[in-house]
Amino acid sequence: MLCRLHVSNYVLIDTLDIEFPEGLVIITGQTGAGKSILLGALNLALGAKADVSVIGENGGNCVVEAEFAIEHPGEGMKALLEENGLEPEDGRLIVRRVVNPSGRSRSFINDEPVTVQLLSSLSSYLIDIHSQHQTLQLSDGAFRLSVLDYYAGNQSLLLDYRSAYAEMGRLRSELDSVERALSKAKDEKDYNEARFSRLESAALKAGELDELESEQRQLANAEEIKESLCAVENLFYGDSSGETSGADVVLKEMERQMEKVSRYVPQAAVLAGRLSSCRVEIDDIILEVSALNSRTDVSAERLQAVDDRLSTLYGLMQKYGCSSVEELIAERDALSGILSDTSGLEARKEELSGHLADAVKTVERLSAALHSARAEAASSFSEAIMDSVRYLELPYAVFEARVREDRLSQTGSDAVDFMFSASGKNPADVSRCASGGELSRIMLSLKAVMARYMDMPTMIFDEIDTGVSGSVADKMGSMICEMGKDMQVFAITHLPQVAAKGNAHYLVSKDVDPDSSRAVSTISRLSSEERVMEVARMLSGSVLTDAAVANARSLLGY
């Protein structure tokens, strides 16, 4: 239940810190005093949209903090808290929302930062707020279905169904994706096969392009290369006529002369040795030059073959948008994977189709179970609502919840129509045939049913008694009071018959601050005598009469 509410710098509220008891809590006040502002502050704490308009005139941050007593949290709340690493502290949950002057907000649960989405999710387990215009929900199919499900106790079955429905959707989505990929692969199969075949027949080898380009340069300049290599050999060995001595002969003679000198100059022996080493090195070089010369092929046919191969590779690189043979090889392998993946996609499609068929059967089975449970509960539910509405002085009223087949959705394959007739004849859709007062009575009857079955710790009625008065208002007050025996109920009301039923009474008032000349809203708990005077005001208006005071005491049982 809601134990405490702290508000600071919210619209017309400068500061407010107030505690609330169990049972039925009545909140009254003049029109425009700030009852809606108080409710707006609570909504802000529970995740409503925040902007700069909520910040009061004092400047600085707007802060709203609500403290809830959580003695026996339901499974849904426990799962939500555990999922987010939170837990009540000493059976208390403190929700806080801070809005800064820029309009940005921060949210906290027990001083731990959380998302506003988590606040909104948690609020559905903490409090149910019935606003003045919530009778519009009677035309909402989801609301009608949820009320019947709460009455029928379908929560566990609904969880199983929604899980199965989500799994069916996931499988269907994956199957669609596989089928699209398979269709695309089939559409592109001939094209991809042609591209792969061309690359495969090219017999690509990594590093081939560099080797071919090098060989092409050699073949294109083979005659010049051989001419130079022959010249080197001639310089070493001398010409074939013998008229010119080669470098080999010259080096040998130089070595012989230095050995001759070494008999007289010892250092010459070292030089002779060096000349000998030079001859050995040059001999080795000449052998390699001769080998290179013999390998150099002056072949127009080979040059043409290399040019053709290079042309093929350059053409493939241009066609496939590649800059190297290695990229062409990668493209070939990718195409190979695409072509071979078709069989894998076919197998996955078959597997998913089987799983989807099983999931559809599960969804249909659970949907049928939901339909059966709803259809079975509809009759007694209709009677319960009709009895409640008739208690509220619509003696001839009929109310019927009709379950009909609808398209499959995450709530099953049913829709529920609420049929109503105040006269008992020709019932029609309640949202189209009921007056404002009748809608208020029907909505209270539905909320009373939900209070018994939805395990909600706190419920707030914001002028649910709109459009009714007199003895009807008294009976509505009695119904709300009865609900307050099992849960905490707040009733914001203008009717004295309802206000007199509460366990505690709070007054919202608006005064002008003498220092700032601003209107400021406050809320305070009324004493017994103050409560008499407030109920008397509600009975008589601005001028209190002795009769109104006496009537108020009678209503309050004082």
BANUMAR-358014 format. One line per 4 residues: for each residue x, y, z of C-alpha. Coordinates in Angstrom, 3 decimals, decimal comma. Layout:
<atoms>
X Y Z | ...
</atoms>
This chain:
<atoms>
0,000 0,000 0,000 | 1,001 3,667 -0,379 | 2,422 4,723 3,009 | 3,944 8,113 2,314
4,108 10,722 -0,421 | 6,735 13,457 -0,572 | 6,430 16,217 -3,174 | 8,776 19,140 -3,671
8,466 21,963 -6,227 | 5,763 20,260 -8,328 | 3,457 22,731 -10,143 | 1,549 24,497 -7,313
2,966 22,304 -4,524 | 5,984 23,876 -2,812 | 6,602 21,038 -0,413 | 4,480 18,191 0,879
5,244 15,213 3,088 | 2,235 13,176 4,144 | 1,506 9,656 5,363 | -1,508 7,509 4,485
-3,167 4,692 6,472 | -4,765 1,442 5,359 | -8,410 1,139 4,377 | -10,513 3,769 2,622
-8,836 7,170 2,310 | -11,057 10,078 1,273 | -9,644 13,117 -0,506 | -11,848 16,182 -1,019
-11,438 19,849 -1,847 | -12,881 22,672 -3,835 | -12,821 22,424 -7,605 | -9,383 23,657 -8,732
-7,811 23,202 -5,299 | -5,197 20,806 -6,656 | -6,574 17,274 -6,328 | -5,576 16,532 -9,911
-2,138 18,010 -9,260 | -1,668 15,609 -6,362 | -2,643 12,692 -8,587 | -0,309 13,984 -11,311
2,594 14,012 -8,863 | 1,929 10,383 -7,965 | 1,708 9,481 -11,656 | 5,054 11,201 -12,238
6,663 9,058 -9,546 | 5,256 5,970 -11,244 | 6,754 6,701 -14,659 | 4,516 9,286 -16,373
6,073 11,586 -18,970 | 8,101 14,424 -17,458 | 8,883 17,869 -18,845 | 9,641 21,377 -17,575
5,930 22,113 -17,103 | 5,882 20,046 -13,882 | 8,503 22,237 -12,178 | 7,146 24,786 -9,735
8,036 28,438 -9,513 | 10,639 27,964 -6,797 | 13,223 26,848 -9,362 | 15,585 23,946 -8,894
14,611 20,300 -9,164 | 11,143 18,838 -8,862 | 11,151 15,758 -6,606 | 8,338 13,254 -6,056
8,892 10,276 -3,762 | 6,354 7,566 -2,969 | 6,899 4,905 -0,301 | 5,026 1,605 -0,539
4,666 -1,161 2,043 | 5,254 -4,493 0,291 | 4,465 -7,256 2,748 | 3,654 -10,063 0,312
4,776 -9,164 -3,218 | 3,200 -11,234 -5,976 | 5,174 -13,479 -8,278 | 5,113 -10,921 -11,083
6,526 -8,149 -8,905 | 9,157 -10,434 -7,379 | 10,291 -11,580 -10,816 | 10,496 -7,967 -12,074
12,513 -6,817 -9,048 | 14,860 -9,819 -9,148 | 15,413 -9,357 -12,883 | 16,640 -5,823 -12,165
18,658 -6,665 -9,047 | 16,226 -4,971 -6,631 | 14,370 -6,047 -3,512 | 12,209 -4,372 -0,844
14,117 -3,079 2,179 | 12,360 -3,975 5,442 | 9,210 -4,572 3,427 | 9,348 -1,091 1,891
9,835 0,104 -1,668 | 10,702 3,781 -2,182 | 10,139 5,137 -5,685 | 11,625 8,556 -6,495
11,553 10,727 -9,604 | 13,684 13,867 -10,004 | 13,087 16,362 -12,824 | 15,686 19,087 -13,400
14,995 22,551 -14,886 | 15,936 21,337 -18,378 | 13,111 18,794 -18,274 | 15,382 15,751 -17,985
14,451 13,260 -15,291 | 16,122 10,569 -13,205 | 14,388 7,620 -11,571 | 15,278 5,632 -8,467
13,984 2,622 -6,567 | 15,381 2,329 -3,043 | 18,062 4,849 -4,091 | 19,176 2,659 -7,001
19,048 4,376 -10,432 | 16,502 2,702 -12,746 | 14,856 3,413 -16,084 | 11,506 5,131 -16,355
10,314 2,041 -18,250 | 10,975 -0,048 -15,139 | 8,967 2,415 -13,039 | 6,045 2,100 -15,436
6,249 -1,704 -15,372 | 6,439 -1,778 -11,579 | 3,523 0,621 -11,152 | 1,099 -1,974 -12,554
1,849 -4,115 -9,480 | 1,655 -1,251 -6,961 | -1,384 0,831 -7,740 | -4,411 1,065 -10,023
-5,529 4,618 -10,763 | -9,051 5,111 -12,067 | -9,182 8,591 -13,593 | -12,292 10,635 -14,289
-12,333 9,609 -17,947 | -11,454 5,951 -17,523 | -15,001 4,926 -18,362 | -13,728 5,229 -21,942
-11,948 1,941 -21,250 | -15,302 0,210 -21,519 | -14,907 0,540 -25,292 | -11,389 -0,901 -25,144
-11,391 -4,576 -26,119 | -8,159 -5,281 -24,237 | -9,627 -3,863 -21,012 | -12,838 -5,902 -21,330
-10,838 -9,063 -21,942 | -8,490 -8,404 -19,018 | -11,381 -7,894 -16,577 | -12,932 -11,228 -17,559
-9,541 -12,954 -17,357 | -8,948 -11,626 -13,840 | -12,372 -12,904 -12,827 | -11,766 -16,308 -14,438
-8,307 -16,628 -12,865 | -6,627 -17,041 -16,234 | -3,326 -15,367 -15,303 | -1,216 -18,552 -15,307
-2,870 -19,832 -18,482 | -2,347 -16,437 -20,131 | 1,363 -16,497 -19,265 | 1,724 -19,938 -20,858
-0,243 -18,828 -23,909 | 1,741 -15,608 -24,391 | 5,004 -17,528 -24,113 | 3,810 -20,023 -26,742
2,496 -17,202 -28,947 | 5,838 -15,379 -28,750 | 7,700 -18,590 -29,632 | 5,365 -19,145 -32,590
6,063 -15,598 -33,762 | 9,806 -16,073 -33,388 | 9,761 -19,310 -35,376 | 7,560 -17,786 -38,066
9,877 -14,794 -38,357 | 12,958 -17,019 -38,639 | 11,239 -19,241 -41,186 | 10,301 -16,196 -43,259
13,918 -15,050 -43,149 | 15,178 -18,467 -44,271 | 12,606 -18,631 -47,057 | 13,599 -15,168 -48,278
17,268 -16,167 -48,254 | 16,439 -19,406 -50,062 | 14,341 -17,605 -52,667 | 17,096 -15,076 -53,218
19,675 -17,847 -53,512 | 17,518 -19,669 -56,059 | 16,872 -16,498 -58,041 | 20,605 -15,806 -58,205
21,683 -19,427 -58,613 | 22,340 -19,331 -62,389 | 24,089 -15,988 -62,093 | 26,259 -17,151 -59,195
27,033 -20,460 -60,867 | 28,252 -18,652 -63,993 | 30,443 -16,335 -61,938 | 31,830 -19,218 -59,893
32,463 -21,335 -62,992 | 34,446 -18,548 -64,610 | 36,624 -18,094 -61,544 | 36,999 -21,826 -60,998
38,097 -22,427 -64,614 | 40,686 -19,659 -64,271 | 42,720 -21,945 -61,952 | 43,768 -19,030 -59,778
46,929 -19,245 -57,675 | 48,006 -16,882 -54,933 | 51,040 -14,770 -55,949 | 50,637 -15,683 -59,618
50,165 -12,105 -60,785 | 53,516 -10,889 -59,416 | 55,322 -13,856 -60,974 | 53,708 -13,312 -64,365
54,400 -9,588 -64,365 | 58,053 -10,270 -63,570 | 58,296 -12,930 -66,274 | 56,575 -10,667 -68,768
59,151 -7,933 -68,172 | 61,989 -10,436 -68,733 | 60,467 -11,899 -71,901 | 59,748 -8,482 -73,349
63,405 -7,517 -72,887 | 65,017 -10,932 -73,428 | 67,308 -9,923 -76,337 | 68,718 -6,944 -74,468
69,219 -9,095 -71,363 | 71,101 -11,840 -73,277 | 73,241 -9,249 -75,036 | 74,314 -7,797 -71,709
74,943 -11,218 -70,146 | 77,074 -12,292 -73,139 | 79,064 -9,072 -72,890 | 79,821 -9,842 -69,232
81,025 -13,331 -70,133 | 83,228 -11,938 -72,944 | 84,749 -9,366 -70,620 | 85,653 -12,127 -68,233
86,943 -14,731 -70,662 | 88,066 -12,488 -73,547 | 86,818 -12,606 -77,130 | 86,876 -15,820 -79,113
89,669 -14,557 -81,438 | 92,100 -14,322 -78,552 | 93,081 -10,809 -79,466 | 91,702 -9,428 -76,250
92,506 -10,908 -72,851 | 89,616 -11,421 -70,473 | 89,440 -10,357 -66,856 | 90,305 -13,883 -65,782
93,678 -13,779 -67,560 | 94,436 -10,316 -66,261 | 93,646 -11,296 -62,645 | 95,791 -14,425 -62,885
98,739 -12,367 -64,209 | 98,251 -9,785 -61,454 | 98,277 -12,524 -58,832 | 101,456 -14,081 -60,322
103,260 -10,738 -60,345 | 102,288 -10,011 -56,713 | 103,530 -13,451 -55,614 | 106,785 -12,669 -57,366
107,070 -9,351 -55,523 | 106,266 -11,009 -52,198 | 109,755 -12,596 -52,174 | 111,047 -9,122 -51,551
108,051 -7,308 -50,046 | 106,166 -9,452 -47,505 | 103,029 -7,237 -47,627 | 102,616 -8,201 -51,295
101,685 -11,749 -50,238 | 98,556 -10,395 -48,555 | 97,619 -8,546 -51,730 | 98,221 -11,679 -53,769
95,820 -13,555 -51,481 | 93,184 -10,908 -51,889 | 93,551 -11,087 -55,649 | 93,082 -14,854 -55,405
89,854 -14,362 -53,393 | 88,601 -11,906 -55,972 | 89,207 -14,468 -58,719 | 87,201 -17,105 -56,809
84,285 -14,699 -56,210 | 84,287 -13,521 -59,817 | 84,410 -17,144 -61,035 | 81,294 -17,840 -58,992
79,554 -14,709 -60,349 | 80,392 -15,668 -63,912 | 78,969 -19,157 -63,383 | 75,656 -17,599 -62,231
75,731 -15,119 -65,135 | 76,189 -18,029 -67,539 | 73,331 -19,946 -65,920 | 71,061 -16,888 -66,099
72,035 -16,427 -69,733 | 71,175 -20,015 -70,551 | 67,779 -19,681 -68,802 | 66,850 -16,459 -70,543
64,437 -17,490 -73,230 | 63,900 -15,333 -76,262 | 60,491 -16,863 -77,030 | 57,700 -14,941 -78,727
55,335 -17,847 -78,026 | 55,984 -17,773 -74,244 | 55,676 -13,990 -74,199 | 52,313 -14,272 -75,934
51,169 -16,923 -73,456 | 52,155 -14,743 -70,481 | 50,450 -11,712 -72,008 | 47,290 -13,748 -72,544
47,312 -14,996 -68,939 | 47,845 -11,491 -67,594 | 45,025 -10,215 -69,766 | 42,753 -12,915 -68,337
43,649 -12,007 -64,754 | 43,299 -8,256 -65,320 | 39,912 -8,826 -66,950 | 38,673 -10,920 -64,022
39,892 -8,338 -61,511 | 38,057 -5,579 -63,340 | 34,864 -7,629 -63,735 | 34,707 -8,656 -60,076
35,948 -5,370 -58,652 | 39,080 -6,908 -57,136 | 42,581 -5,484 -56,842 | 44,507 -8,760 -56,559
44,347 -12,443 -57,402 | 43,940 -13,151 -53,692 | 40,688 -11,145 -53,691 | 39,516 -13,106 -56,727
40,202 -16,334 -54,845 | 38,179 -15,011 -51,869 | 35,300 -14,133 -54,213 | 35,422 -17,612 -55,744
35,306 -19,228 -52,295 | 32,407 -16,972 -51,233 | 30,405 -17,947 -54,303 | 31,161 -21,576 -53,574
29,764 -21,089 -50,055 | 26,612 -19,421 -51,375 | 25,989 -22,221 -53,834 | 26,565 -24,936 -51,255
24,520 -23,094 -48,589 | 21,288 -23,717 -50,459 | 21,156 -27,273 -49,168 | 21,736 -26,015 -45,626
18,912 -23,506 -46,007 | 16,592 -26,226 -47,273 | 17,381 -28,360 -44,231 | 16,850 -25,414 -41,867
13,553 -24,581 -43,576 | 12,315 -28,135 -43,069 | 13,411 -28,099 -39,423 | 11,745 -24,728 -38,716
8,559 -25,801 -40,477 | 8,304 -28,768 -38,121 | 8,924 -26,647 -35,020 | 6,421 -24,041 -36,225
3,742 -26,670 -36,787 | 4,246 -27,875 -33,191 | 4,162 -24,287 -31,893 | 0,928 -23,573 -33,779
-0,672 -26,663 -32,214 | 0,419 -25,493 -28,747 | -0,974 -22,004 -29,349 | -4,249 -23,423 -30,655
-4,532 -25,763 -27,670 | -3,887 -22,969 -25,149 | -6,140 -20,584 -27,071 | -8,930 -23,153 -26,914
-8,336 -23,564 -23,169 | -8,549 -19,775 -22,713 | -11,761 -19,637 -24,742 | -13,287 -22,422 -22,685
-12,322 -20,729 -19,397 | -13,661 -17,363 -20,556 | -16,903 -18,790 -21,884 | -17,446 -20,702 -18,646
-16,735 -17,634 -16,480 | -18,743 -15,176 -18,608 | -22,123 -16,189 -17,194 | -21,281 -15,845 -13,490
-19,238 -12,705 -14,244 | -22,229 -11,146 -15,996 | -24,473 -11,979 -13,051 | -21,980 -10,496 -10,565
-21,750 -7,226 -12,471 | -25,499 -7,094 -13,056 | -26,218 -7,657 -9,332 | -23,762 -4,897 -8,455
-25,256 -2,470 -10,975 | -28,779 -3,232 -9,776 | -27,624 -2,595 -6,187 | -26,632 0,853 -7,416
-30,301 1,586 -8,184 | -30,621 0,374 -11,735 | -33,194 -2,290 -10,806 | -34,063 -3,366 -14,344
-30,558 -3,266 -15,748 | -29,111 -6,219 -17,578 | -25,417 -6,764 -18,195 | -23,898 -9,513 -20,302
-20,307 -10,322 -21,192 | -20,344 -12,048 -24,583 | -17,288 -14,000 -25,665 | -16,871 -14,234 -29,430
-14,171 -15,498 -31,754 | -11,667 -12,959 -33,035 | -8,355 -12,984 -34,863 | -5,491 -14,717 -33,074
-3,390 -12,327 -31,005 | -1,203 -12,333 -27,901 | -4,345 -12,515 -25,749 | -5,871 -15,488 -27,549
-8,518 -15,768 -30,225 | -11,381 -14,129 -28,315 | -13,000 -10,744 -27,992 | -15,424 -9,738 -25,251
-18,409 -7,433 -25,699 | -20,078 -5,805 -22,694 | -23,794 -5,570 -23,474 | -25,986 -3,346 -21,305
-29,512 -2,068 -21,041 | -30,794 0,069 -18,185 | -34,399 -0,910 -18,980 | -33,682 -4,595 -19,401
-34,664 -4,574 -23,065 | -32,550 -4,692 -26,218 | -29,069 -4,638 -24,644 | -26,386 -2,960 -26,762
-22,680 -2,198 -26,476 | -22,234 -0,445 -23,128 | -19,999 2,306 -24,537 | -22,759 3,387 -26,932
-25,935 3,103 -24,862 | -25,053 3,979 -21,244 | -25,293 7,486 -19,749 | -22,512 9,091 -17,725
-24,009 8,035 -14,398 | -24,634 4,516 -15,668 | -21,058 4,266 -16,947 | -19,755 5,341 -13,530
-21,795 2,629 -11,805 | -20,745 -0,052 -14,291 | -17,112 0,952 -13,991 | -17,220 0,841 -10,187
-18,801 -2,607 -10,354 | -16,017 -3,792 -12,680 | -13,332 -2,279 -10,443 | -14,861 -3,987 -7,425
-14,610 -7,324 -9,221 | -11,035 -6,612 -10,293 | -10,088 -5,632 -6,736 | -11,120 -9,081 -5,522
-9,251 -11,008 -8,174 | -6,228 -8,999 -9,360 | -4,381 -8,820 -6,004 | -3,777 -5,064 -6,350
-2,664 -3,535 -2,992 | -3,837 0,035 -3,714 | -6,599 1,504 -5,873 | -7,373 5,163 -6,502
-10,777 6,375 -7,672 | -10,667 9,859 -9,124 | -14,303 11,005 -9,040 | -15,725 7,671 -10,157
-19,002 8,962 -8,698 | -19,353 11,593 -11,437 | -22,947 11,749 -12,673 | -24,577 10,225 -9,602
-26,029 11,637 -6,384 | -28,345 10,904 -3,494 | -28,879 7,308 -2,449 | -26,900 6,025 -5,445
-23,901 7,969 -4,250 | -24,389 6,496 -0,779 | -24,403 2,965 -2,164 | -21,335 3,673 -4,315
-19,624 4,898 -1,171 | -20,611 1,668 0,584 | -19,138 -0,402 -2,266 | -15,898 1,556 -2,186
-15,831 1,229 1,609 | -16,311 -2,536 1,293 | -13,331 -2,674 -1,076 | -11,312 -0,789 1,546
-11,647 -3,722 3,952 | -9,338 -5,855 1,801 | -7,086 -3,225 0,256 | -6,062 0,409 0,441
-8,527 2,563 -1,507 | -8,271 6,292 -2,231 | -11,475 8,046 -3,257 | -11,241 11,574 -4,647
-14,832 12,755 -4,488 | -17,239 15,699 -4,433 | -20,070 13,673 -2,910 | -20,647 13,859 0,867
-22,257 10,407 0,871 | -18,975 8,914 -0,358 | -16,751 11,173 1,739 | -18,506 10,057 4,922
-17,514 6,420 4,384 | -13,753 6,769 4,749 | -11,400 5,643 7,494 | -9,340 8,789 6,992
-10,170 12,101 5,343 | -7,703 14,494 3,672 | -8,475 17,993 2,422 | -6,735 19,563 -0,549
-6,792 23,357 -0,461 | -5,332 26,224 -2,430 | -4,142 29,365 -0,665 | -2,242 32,475 -1,697
1,267 32,727 -0,277 | 1,461 36,237 1,277 | 5,193 36,494 0,600 | 5,131 35,636 -3,099
1,429 36,247 -3,915 | 1,421 32,798 -5,540 | -1,302 30,183 -5,329 | -0,036 27,155 -3,379
-1,789 23,794 -2,977 | -1,562 21,855 0,276 | -3,093 18,677 1,705 | -3,784 17,876 5,328
-5,533 15,150 7,302 | -8,732 16,301 8,965 | -9,600 15,767 12,574 | -13,065 14,473 13,487
-14,529 17,965 13,912 | -12,802 19,295 10,798 | -14,231 16,363 8,904 | -17,747 17,263 10,061
-17,282 20,785 8,732 | -15,892 19,590 5,377 | -18,788 17,156 4,831 | -21,188 19,940 5,827
-19,557 22,217 3,241 | -20,014 19,524 0,614 | -23,693 19,317 1,603 | -24,514 23,025 1,730
-21,944 24,873 -0,317 | -20,139 28,033 0,745 | -22,572 28,924 3,581 | -22,649 26,377 6,369
-26,018 25,855 7,989 | -26,882 24,128 11,215 | -28,913 21,619 9,239 | -25,903 20,822 7,039
-23,676 20,326 10,094 | -26,286 18,088 11,721 | -26,641 16,127 8,494 | -22,882 15,759 8,280
-22,693 14,383 11,806 | -25,450 11,941 10,939 | -23,655 10,784 7,798 | -20,411 10,346 9,726
-22,156 8,577 12,601 | -20,821 11,054 15,180
</atoms>
